[in-house]
Amino acid sequence: MTFPKPPSDLLQPAPLNIRTCFRTGNSAPVARRSRLQLFPAHAEATDAINRDRVWPIPRDAEETAQEARAAVQRAWADGIKRQRVELLLPLIGATDLDDWPGGVRQQFKAVLPMVESMLTGLKAVDGLQGALNGEIWDQGDAVGAWQGKAMNVVVFPTGEVVKRMIQIEEKQPQSLLLMVNPQWGLSRQVVSDFGFFGRKKAEEFLARFEDTYFLKSYTIAGDGIRVLRSYPGDWQIHLVNEETGENTLVCSTPERPSYQLLKETIEKVEGSNSSKPLADRIRREIQFNQDSLSGK
């Protein structure tokens, strides 16, 4: 399967002057509705795409997979062979108490169709053609891998499989090595998932990977937030209206935003729950819990 190319006049994201997330004083970021930026997120043209362009929040899992595929393809065309992708997974089998009652294995069922869609498109790209052999590296942690001569993809990698990934890099230095939704933590206050003696080599290896596509959901003080990065663009912070599903682009930053930056940014957006007095936020939280228990 190949993805159809959009009309040539729609290859580029619509230009937009985005307020940077790095602000001075108490100035609030300018909010723009990203849904008004009419262009295909899977644009192939790379020469005119730059950091000052807006990428929309995908509407569903398939669109997410296509956007991620296109970002990986753009990065590959620019010579980036070590890539990391974070996909926002569709909820399957969620309950009122737990989004993922089946844990990582349930998440693997959600990510598998998305990865297969990505690989179908990537296998048609120059330099990435060829057969891929899929296998499960770790049943318990649901680590899957697709290996070939031109491309290797590892889904849900853990610290235990980093050694195998390093071996792939050593044997195939010119191939694309792509990891999807790694499971290790980001805290550097502990020995980490890689063990005390293997941590340095693992971190040096992982530092060579670039986040070419990233879409993740956060909730801060009742506000839904989406953080999006699509290569070669900046990291974008979107505020989500959970009732209407509308996404409002708040600002962008050249570096991955920290939780603290997300919190400070949303607090300055007029109309957000985070911008309201604490008493109002508590009342809304109580009402939300009551509605949830009553099934509203």
DAWOWO-V647811 format. One record per residue. N is the residue number from 1. RES is the residue in one small letter. SS is DSSP state (helix for helix, strand for strand, loop for the rest). PHI is phi as a letter, one per 20 degrees, with the letter a starting at -180 (NA if undefined). Layout:
n;res;ss;phi
N;RES;SS;PHI
N;RES;SS;PHI
This chain:
n;res;ss;phi
1;m;loop;NA
2;t;loop;c
3;f;loop;e
4;p;loop;f
5;k;loop;e
6;p;loop;f
7;p;loop;g
8;s;helix;f
9;d;helix;f
10;l;helix;d
11;l;loop;f
12;q;loop;d
13;p;loop;f
14;a;loop;f
15;p;strand;f
16;l;loop;b
17;n;loop;e
18;i;loop;e
19;r;loop;f
20;t;strand;f
21;c;loop;f
22;f;loop;e
23;r;loop;d
24;t;loop;d
25;g;loop;m
26;n;loop;d
27;s;loop;f
28;a;loop;e
29;p;loop;f
30;v;loop;e
31;a;loop;e
32;r;strand;c
33;r;strand;e
34;s;helix;f
35;r;helix;f
36;l;helix;e
37;q;loop;e
38;l;loop;e
39;f;loop;a
40;p;loop;f
41;a;loop;f
42;h;loop;e
43;a;loop;g
44;e;loop;e
45;a;loop;f
46;t;loop;d
47;d;loop;f
48;a;loop;d
49;i;loop;e
50;n;loop;c
51;r;loop;f
52;d;loop;e
53;r;strand;d
54;v;loop;d
55;w;loop;d
56;p;loop;f
57;i;loop;f
58;p;loop;f
59;r;loop;e
60;d;loop;b
61;a;helix;f
62;e;helix;f
63;e;helix;f
64;t;helix;g
65;a;helix;f
66;q;helix;f
67;e;helix;f
68;a;helix;f
69;r;helix;g
70;a;helix;f
71;a;helix;f
72;v;helix;f
73;q;helix;f
74;r;helix;f
75;a;helix;f
76;w;helix;f
77;a;helix;f
78;d;loop;e
79;g;loop;n
80;i;loop;e
81;k;loop;d
82;r;strand;d
83;q;strand;c
84;r;strand;c
85;v;strand;c
86;e;strand;d
87;l;loop;d
88;l;loop;e
89;l;loop;e
90;p;loop;f
91;l;loop;f
92;i;loop;c
93;g;loop;m
94;a;loop;f
95;t;loop;d
96;d;loop;f
97;l;loop;e
98;d;loop;b
99;d;loop;f
100;w;loop;c
101;p;loop;f
102;g;loop;e
103;g;helix;m
104;v;helix;f
105;r;helix;f
106;q;helix;f
107;q;helix;f
108;f;helix;f
109;k;helix;f
110;a;helix;f
111;v;helix;e
112;l;helix;g
113;p;helix;f
114;m;helix;f
115;v;helix;f
116;e;helix;f
117;s;helix;f
118;m;helix;f
119;l;helix;f
120;t;helix;g
121;g;helix;f
122;l;helix;f
123;k;loop;f
124;a;loop;e
125;v;loop;e
126;d;loop;g
127;g;loop;n
128;l;loop;d
129;q;loop;f
130;g;loop;p
131;a;loop;f
132;l;loop;c
133;n;strand;d
134;g;strand;e
135;e;strand;b
136;i;strand;e
137;w;strand;e
138;d;strand;b
139;q;loop;f
140;g;loop;f
141;d;loop;e
142;a;loop;l
143;v;strand;e
144;g;strand;d
145;a;strand;b
146;w;strand;c
147;q;strand;c
148;g;loop;b
149;k;loop;f
150;a;loop;d
151;m;strand;b
152;n;strand;c
153;v;strand;c
154;v;strand;c
155;v;strand;d
156;f;loop;l
157;p;loop;f
158;t;loop;d
159;g;helix;f
160;e;helix;f
161;v;helix;d
162;v;helix;g
163;k;helix;g
164;r;helix;f
165;m;helix;f
166;i;helix;f
167;q;helix;f
168;i;helix;f
169;e;helix;f
170;e;helix;f
171;k;helix;e
172;q;loop;c
173;p;loop;f
174;q;loop;e
175;s;loop;e
176;l;strand;f
177;l;strand;d
178;l;strand;c
179;m;strand;d
180;v;strand;d
181;n;loop;l
182;p;loop;g
183;q;loop;e
184;w;loop;f
185;g;loop;f
186;l;loop;d
187;s;loop;f
188;r;loop;d
189;q;loop;e
190;v;loop;c
191;v;loop;f
192;s;loop;n
193;d;loop;f
194;f;loop;e
195;g;loop;n
196;f;loop;f
197;f;loop;e
198;g;loop;e
199;r;helix;f
200;k;helix;f
201;k;helix;f
202;a;helix;f
203;e;helix;f
204;e;helix;f
205;f;helix;f
206;l;helix;f
207;a;loop;f
208;r;loop;e
209;f;loop;e
210;e;strand;d
211;d;strand;f
212;t;strand;e
213;y;strand;b
214;f;strand;b
215;l;strand;b
216;k;strand;c
217;s;strand;d
218;y;strand;c
219;t;strand;c
220;i;strand;c
221;a;loop;l
222;g;loop;n
223;d;strand;e
224;g;strand;e
225;i;strand;c
226;r;strand;d
227;v;strand;d
228;l;strand;c
229;r;strand;c
230;s;strand;c
231;y;loop;g
232;p;loop;d
233;g;loop;f
234;d;loop;f
235;w;strand;e
236;q;strand;d
237;i;strand;d
238;h;strand;d
239;l;strand;e
240;v;strand;d
241;n;loop;e
242;e;loop;f
243;e;loop;e
244;t;loop;e
245;g;loop;n
246;e;loop;f
247;n;strand;d
248;t;strand;d
249;l;strand;f
250;v;strand;e
251;c;strand;a
252;s;strand;c
253;t;strand;b
254;p;loop;f
255;e;loop;d
256;r;loop;g
257;p;loop;f
258;s;loop;f
259;y;helix;g
260;q;helix;f
261;l;helix;f
262;l;helix;g
263;k;helix;f
264;e;helix;f
265;t;helix;f
266;i;helix;f
267;e;helix;f
268;k;loop;e
269;v;loop;e
270;e;loop;f
271;g;loop;n
272;s;loop;f
273;n;helix;f
274;s;helix;f
275;s;helix;e
276;k;loop;e
277;p;loop;g
278;l;helix;g
279;a;helix;f
280;d;helix;f
281;r;helix;f
282;i;helix;f
283;r;helix;f
284;r;helix;f
285;e;helix;f
286;i;helix;f
287;q;helix;f
288;f;helix;f
289;n;helix;f
290;q;helix;f
291;d;helix;f
292;s;helix;f
293;l;helix;f
294;s;helix;e
295;g;loop;n
296;k;loop;f
